Amino acid sequence: MKQQKIVVIGAGTMGQGIVQVSAASWYPTLLFDLDHAKAEQAKDNIAKILSSLVSKAKLSEEQRLQTLALITVSSNIEDCIGDIIIEAIVEVMEVKQKLFSHLENINQPTTFLTSNTSSLSITELASGLVHKRRFAGLHFFNPAPLMKLVEVVTGPETSPETINALTDFVRDVQKQPVTCTDSPGFIVNRVARPYYTESLKLAEEGAADIETIDNLLQATGFRLGPFRLMDLIGNDINYAVTTSLYNAFGHEPRFRPSRIQQQKVLAGHLGKKTGRGFYSYD
């Protein structure tokens, strides 16, 4: 068992994945969610994934038990005391800022506070904190247990010590850290945005149906077509990222959010996590 304690805030798909990654690398890991039943269900989901890995001979029974033993859950924010805290909640600036202010108040000044945000400004998120030097972005990709890349995002006041500690942690959980400065969409989401927006425009214009677009792009070498990938990420998250970049770049047309994706979000058709998105998952 590692000495550092990891706290993950948010029991959604991303939070679950980060908890699994952390505990599988022998870090004692707390999963917090305001909804205690949701937090317990998240641990149950992780247990099912680990059991599946055992059945496929990708994990030993001893490793499964050790990993689960390192995961605790809580719905009490006062329990969120740790060495590295990773926030993975709703992409709303004010909600995240309020959370970080409270976390800073209950933790030691040595604690590293990080956000898994995929598009919000790290600089703005840290604006109300006293210890801005120990705040950074730690952007995992979905699904976190499978995706190797993690963006370590530095704000203007983030210290080299913080970046070094976080990149060491990322490597220790068997991921590949890439350090970048705070900018809209960071690296991956900014580069990947046209993959989604242009595909959505093709569908809006009736150039082809979504399954055809997906199949064509997969046939050219992409692991997933854009619509299947948006369903996996979550249409709410993908739409929020596009909207964030659209606003950050002064309504640059290439980042214009899609009307059909907006309709999916309003209808609650968020993708795999709700059972329906651009495809059905019954």
N, C-alpha and C positions, 0 to 999 in steps of 0.2 A: 504494500500500500504506500502511495506517495504521501509526502508531508503536506503538500498544499491542498486546500479544500476549494472545490469549484462549486459555484452557485449558478444555476441556470434559471432565469426568470421567464416563465411562459411555457405551458404544457402543450402547445400546438405541435404540428409536425416537425418544425425546425427545432424547437426546444427539446422534443423527445430524441431527435437524432443526435443533437449535441451531447445530451446526457449519456446516451449509449456510447458515443465515441470517448467521452471523458472517463466513464467508469470502466470501459473495456481496457483502458490504459492505466488502470489501478489508481485513479484519483477518487477519493471520497467525494461524492457529488450530490448536492441537494437540488431537487427540482421543486420550484415554487410556482404555484398558481393560486389566484384568489378562490377559484372553484376547487375545493379539496377533492371532490369526486373526479374531476377532470385530471387532476394530478395523479390520483391513484390509478385511473384508467390508462394514463400515459405509461406508468410503470408496468402495468399489465401488458400493454402493447409491446414494450421493450422485451418483456419476458417471453412473449410469443415469438418475437423475431429471433431471440437468442436460442430458443428451443428449436426453431427451424434450422438455424446454423449448425446446431449439434446433430440434427437428423441428417444433414448434408455432409457431415464430417468436416465442417469448416471451423468448428469450435469444440473444445472438450467439455464434458459435463462439469469438471472442476472449474474451468474458466467461466462457464455460464453462472455457476453458483457464486463465484467470487465477484463477478461483475454485478449481479443483482444485490449482493450484500453491501456493495459500496453505494447503492442508490437509496436515498431517503427522500420523502416528499413532505411538503408543508404548504399550508394556506395562511400561515402567519408570517407577515413580512419581517417581523422582528427576528425570525430565525435565519434571515438571509445575511449571515456573517461568513465571510470567506476571504480567500487570498486573491482569487480571480472571479469576478462576477460577470456573467454574460447575459445581457438582456435580449430577449427574443419575443417581444410582445407586439401589439398592433402598431402599424406605421403612422403614428400620430405624434407630432413633435411635442406638444404640450403634455401629453400623457407620459412620454418617456422622460422629459425634463423633470417632472414632478417625482417620478420614480427614482431617478438618479440622485436628486437632492436628498431624498429620504435615505437612500442606501449610503450616501456619503456620511450622513449624520450618525448612522448606527454602526458603521465600520471604522476600522483603524485607518489613519492616513496612508498606511502602506498598501492598502487594498487597491488592486487594479480594477477599475470599472470599465466595461466594454459594452458596445452595442453591436448586435448582429444586423443592424439596419442595412438594407440593400441600396438605399438612395438618399436618405436624409443626411443633412450636413452634420458631420462630427463636430465641427466648430460651434455650430449653434446648439447642438445637444449639450455641449460642455459649458455653455456660456454662464450658467448660474452656479457652477461648481467652484469650490475653494481650491481644490487640488486638481486643476486642469492638466497638470503634467502627467497624472496617472490615469488619464482617460484616453481611450482610442476606439476605433472600430475593429471588430473581429467578425468578419463576414464569411460565414460558412455557406456552402451551396447545398441545395436540396437534390437528393437525399444525403444528409450529412455523413452517414456511415459509409457511403460509397464514393462520394465526390472528394477528390484529393485536395483541391485548391481551397485555400483560405486567404482572403484579402485582409491584411493588417493595415488599417487606415490611420494615418497620423494627422492630428490637427496641428495648428500653428504653435500650440504650447505643450504638445505631447513630448515627454522627455525621451532621449535615447534609451535610458534604462527601461522605460515602459515597453518600448518597441522590442528591445532585446529579450525581455522576460516573456512577452507574448509570442514572439517568433519561436523561442525555445519551447514554450508550451505546445504550440501548433505542431512542431516537429515531433515532440514527445508523444502526441496522440496520433502519430503516423500520417500527418497531413503535410502539404507543401505550402509554406507561407510565401506570400508575395506582398511586399510592402509598397504602399502607394500613398500619395498625399490626398487630402480631402478635396474632392471635386465632385460635381453632380454625376451620380451613377458609378463613381470610382472607375475601375477599368472594365471589368467584365460586362456589367449591365449597360454601360455606355456603348461598348462595341457590339453587344448582342442585340441592342434594341431594334435595329432595322430588320432583324430576322423575324421579330414578332409584328412590327408595325406594317412592313410591306406585305407580309402574308395576310394580315387582317384587311389591308386595302384591297388585295386581290379578291378576297371573299366578299367584301362589301360591293365591289364593282361587278361581281358575278363572273369573273374570269375563270373561276373553277370552284368546285365545292371544297370544303375543308379537308375531307379525306383524301381527295386527289392531291391537294397541295402537300399534305403531310407525306403521302406515299412517294411523291416525286422528290421531295427534299431528302427523305430517308434513302431513297435509291441513289442519290448523289453522294452519300457518305455520312450524313448527319445521323446521329444515334437515335434521335427522336425528331419527328416533325414538329413545327411550331405550335400547332394546336394541342397535340398530345403533351407537349412540354409545358404549355400554359396551364393545362389541366393538372399536371403534376405539381407545378409550383403553387398554383392557386390563382384563379383569375383576379381575385381581390388584390393580392400582392402584386401580380404582374401589372395590373391596371394602375395601381398606386405608384409603382416605380415609373411607368411611362408618364403619368401625370406630373410627377415630381420633376423629371427631366424636362418636360414640355415647359413648365413654369420657370425652371432654373435657367433655361436657355432662351428666355424671352419669346416663348410661343413659336419656336423654330418648327416649321411645318413637318420636318422629318420625324419629329417626336410627338406628333398630334395623337392624342388618345383615340382609340377606336370606339365608334358608337355601338357596334355589335358586342364588343367586350364589356362596355359600360352596362348594356342591357343584361348581360349574363350576371354581372355583379349585383345589379338592382334586383334581379330575380332570385338571387341566392344560389345560382348555378356556378359554384366556385371551382368545380373540378372534382378530382378523386375524393377529396376530404368531405364533400357533401353528397357524393354519389352521382352527381350530374354536372357537366360543364359543357364543353363543345361535344363531348361524347357522354354516353350513359355508362355507369359503373354499378350495375345491379348484381 
